[in-house]
Amino acid sequence: MMCCKKLVQLLGRHSFIGGRAIILGGVTIGERATIGAGAVVTKDVPAGAVVAGVPAKPLN
């Protein structure tokens, strides 16, 4: 029998996620964070950060 973990995504207030962005399970997005269009988010994004790319990396 296979067992699956429930993966939770947390999204902070006033965050923006661009079109076709992919956010993997268990990743937390901080408040006022911006995710660029088409980004693949594999790690937590701190509050106020701007990330983009594959995998997503900070721009500021």
C-alpha positions in Angstrom: 0.0 0.0 0.0 1.4 3.4 -0.9 1.3 6.4 1.4 1.1 10.0 0.4 1.9 13.1 2.4 -0.5 16.0 2.2 1.5 18.9 0.8 0.4 22.4 1.9 1.0 25.6 0.1 0.9 28.9 2.0 0.3 32.1 0.2 0.9 35.5 2.0 -1.4 38.5 1.6 -0.9 40.9 -1.3 1.3 38.4 -3.2 1.2 38.3 -7.0 1.7 35.1 -9.1 2.3 35.5 -12.8 0.6 33.4 -15.4 1.7 29.8 -15.9 3.9 29.9 -12.8 4.3 26.5 -11.1 4.6 26.4 -7.3 5.6 23.0 -5.9 3.9 21.5 -2.9 5.1 22.5 0.6 6.4 25.9 -0.6 5.5 29.1 1.3 5.1 32.4 -0.5 5.7 35.4 1.8 3.5 38.6 2.0 3.9 41.0 -0.9 6.1 38.6 -2.9 6.0 38.6 -6.7 6.4 35.4 -8.8 7.3 36.0 -12.4 5.2 34.5 -15.3 6.3 30.9 -16.1 8.5 30.6 -13.0 9.0 27.2 -11.3 9.1 27.8 -7.5 10.9 25.0 -5.7 11.9 26.8 -2.5 10.2 29.2 0.0 10.0 32.8 -1.2 10.5 35.4 1.6 8.2 38.4 2.1 8.7 41.2 -0.4 10.9 39.2 -2.7 10.7 39.2 -6.5 11.5 35.8 -8.1 11.5 34.5 -11.7 13.1 31.8 -13.8 13.4 28.0 -13.9 14.0 27.4 -11.1 12.9 30.6 -9.6 15.7 32.8 -8.2 15.5 36.2 -6.5 15.8 39.3 -8.8 16.2 41.9 -6.1 
